[in-house]
Amino acid sequence: MLQRIAICYLVASSIFLFTRLRGQICWLAGLLVAYWMLMTLVPVPGYGPGRLDVEGNFAHYVDQMVLGSHNYRHTKTWDPEGIVSTIPSVATALLGVMAGHLLGLRRSLAERLKWLFLAGAVLLSAGWICALWMPINKKLWTDSFCLFMAGLDFVVYAGFAWVIDGLGWRKPVKPLVILGMNAIAIYLVSEFAAEILGAFRWSSAGGPVWLQQYLYRSLFVPLGSPSAAHGR
């Protein structure tokens, strides 16, 4: 995951430095169209074009052919941060650049956040519409997932910015500020916690998984459909 973030930041920052707003929008649209064409039009040997299941999708085929044994250890043949699906991930980073443009407007805070919120609503709608042709799916980082999640980010960011900077409610969100300033440290703590749970046979690393299954089914399953959460 961290490697993909680095790649996306490198590409998106290069596009930002060497193009203007119009060029950045063209890159964003081009990346999403290119990924859609690869996933729906390029035939996979033995399966044909347009398959989005695990074995038949184009991203899985490329990961298996290029990465081989270096794929995700839990899947062996494909990687949720694979090669082809990095294309729309760069588009996600560029959508962050678009948010930066809106926030950098020489307007009042209320007006900037209004535009950010409206842009988020448009992206959410676009994601839902695109899901008719390419379902919202994180593992494949589909175009619909890219647009929908960016829209959600825009809306949530606008809401938090209004509460914190507009209304001045800073103290209640101080814990979130601390988490944001130590994101890598929190990530490492989560990884170590998973290893500890595995050592005590409380997670999928071995033995009974009742705690993990309870948390998964009670907290996370209600948030979305299994096909959106897992499918590839």
N, C-alpha and C positions, 0 to 999 in steps of 0.2 A: 504493500500500500504506500509506504513512504517513498519508494522508488517511483511509483506512478505520479505521486504529487510533485516530486522533483522534476520529472519530465514535463508534466503539464505546465508547471510554473516557468520552466525554461522556454518552452515554445510560446506560451501566451505572452510572456514578458518580451520576447523577441518581436512578436507581432505588434505589441503595443509600442515598442520603441521605434520601429521602422515603418509604421503605417499610421494614417490618420483614422478618424472615427469611421469614415465610409469604408476604408480598407479593412478595418477590424470587423465591421458588420459583414462584409463580403466573406472574410475568412470564417467567421462563425457560421454563416449559412452554408458555405461550401463544405465545411467539415461535417455538418449534419447531413447534408445531401449525399456526400460521398459515402458516409457510413451506411445510410439507408440503402444506397445502390449496392454496396458490397453485400449487405446482409440479405437483400431481397432478390437481387438479379444474378449474382455470381453463383453458378452451380457448384455444389460440393460433390465430389466423386462418390457415387453410390447412393446419393440422396436427392440431388437436384437442387434448384435454387429456392430461396424463400423459407427454408426450414428454420425454426427458432427453438427446436428441442435440443437437448444436450448433445446428442450424437450428430445431428444433421445440420447444425448452424455453422456458418462460415468462420466465425471467430474461433470456435472449438477446433475446426479443421486446421486453421493456421497455427494455433497454439500447439496442437499435437504434432504437426509437421516440423515446426521451427524450434520450439522449446523442448520437446521430448520429455526426458526424465526430469527436467528442471521446472516442470509445472508445479502447481499448488500441491502440497504433499497429501492433502485429503482427497484430491480428485484424481491425481496421477496423469490425466490426459488433457486437462484444461485449467486455466487460471482465471479467477474472477478479476484480476488486474492484468489481463493478457495484452497481446499486441494490438489486435484490430480494435478492441473496445477502448483503447487509449485515445482513439480519434475523437469520439464524442466527449471524452473526459477533458480534452483540451478545449472543446467548445464550452464545457462547464466553466473552466477557468476564464475564458473570454467573456462569459456572461457576468462573471465577477468584475471584469474590467468595465462592462457596461454599467453595472451598479455604481462603480467608482465615478464614471462620467456624470451620472445623475446626481450623485452626492456632491460633486465638485462644481455644480452650477452656481453662478453668482446670484442666487435667489435666497429668500428667507428659508429658515429651517422647515417651516410648515409646508412651503411650496415644494421644496426638494423631496420631502418625505411623501407628499401627495403623489408626485410623479413616480417615485419609487414604488409606492403601493399600487398605483395603476398599472405600471409595467409588470409587477408581480402578478396581478390579476390576469393580464393578457397572457403571460407565460403559463400560468396554471391552466387557462382555457385551451391554449395551444397544445399543452401536454395531453389533456384529456382528448382533444380531437385527434392528435397523432396516434393515440393509443388504439384507435380504430384500425390502423394499419400495422403498427408495431407496438405491442403491449408495453406498459410500464414495467420495466424489469431492471433491477439493479445489477444483477450478475452480468448481464450483457450491456449494461449502461446504454440502453436504447435511447433513441432520440426523444421519445415521449417521456422517459425517465429524466433525461437531461433538462428538458424544458419545464416539466412539472416541478421538480425539486428546486430548480433555480427560481421559479415563481414563488414557491413556498418560502425560500430563503429571503427573497425580496420583501415579501409581506411581513414575515417575522422580524426582519431587520428594521423595517420601517416602524413597526409597532414598538420594538424595544428602544429605538432611537427617540421616538416621540415621548415615551415614558421617562427615559433617562435624561435626555438633553432638553426636551421640550417642557416636561413637567418638573424636572429636577429631582426625580426619585432615584438617588444614587446609592444610598445606604442599603436598601433592600437587595440590590443586585451586586453588592460587593463580593459575595462568594463566587458569582459567575465571572467577575473580572479576574479574580485570582486564578480560577480554572483556565481562563483564556490566556493569561500571561504565562502559564506553566503547562501548555498543552502537551508537549513532548513528555514531560515528567508524568503527567496524568496517564498518558498512553502507556508508558513503561510500567506504571503501577498496575494498570489493568492487566497487562501481560503477565506480570509476576503473580498477580492474584489468581489468574487462570491456572498458572503452573502450581500454585499452592493448593488450589481446589483439586487439581488432578492428583497431586501427591497424597492428599487425604481421601482420594477416591470419591470426590463429590462432584466431579465434572465428567465430561466425555472422554477425558484422558484415560479412564479405566474404572471398572467397578460400577456400583450402583450410581445412577444419574438422577435420582429422585429430586434433588434440589435444583439442578439445572433444568430438568423438565418442568418442574413446578413454576419456576421463574419464567421460563419461556412461554408456557401455555397461559399463565395468568396475567403476565405483563405485556408480552410482545405479540402474541398471536392476534389478540383483539384489534391491534393497530392496523392490520392490513391483511389482504388475502394471501394464502400460501403461494399462489402462482406469482404474485408480484414480489414476494420476499425471496423465493427460492429459484424460480424457474430459469432454466437456461437451455 
